[in-house]
Amino acid sequence: MNHQGKCRNLHGHSVKAAISVKHEQLNDNGMVCDFSDIRECVDQFIETHLDHNFLLHEDDPIIPALIANNERYLAIKAHPTAEVISKMIYDYIKAAGFNVAKVVLWETASASACYEEN
C-alpha cells in the first residue's frame, strides 16, 4: 500500500534465505549447530506462514474480499517487504532457541535485504 513503484501491484516472489548463526564456542561436534536443525525450523515457519500465502499490511482494503472468498492470507502490522520478512524469519528462529546472527532474503540474484540485531 502507498508504494509508488511497480511493486504497488499485486505480485509474488520466490525467494532464497541465507541464515547465519553464531556462538562463542563450538559444540562437541565442532559446530555452532547442525544445519539440518535450522532448516527444519525455517521450513516449518515458511510452510505455516509464507508458502502459498498472501502477505498483506493489516490495513489493506482487499482483506474483506479475501475473507469473503475464503482465501489464505497473513495480515501483518508492517508492509510485507523483504526487510520485514527477513525480520519475521529472524525473530522466529531466535524464539526457537537458535543464536541467529542475521537473515538475508534474496528476491532476485541481485536484490537482497538483511536483518540483524546489534
Order of alpha helices (4+ residues) and beta strands (2+ residues): beta-alpha-beta-alpha-beta-alpha-beta-beta
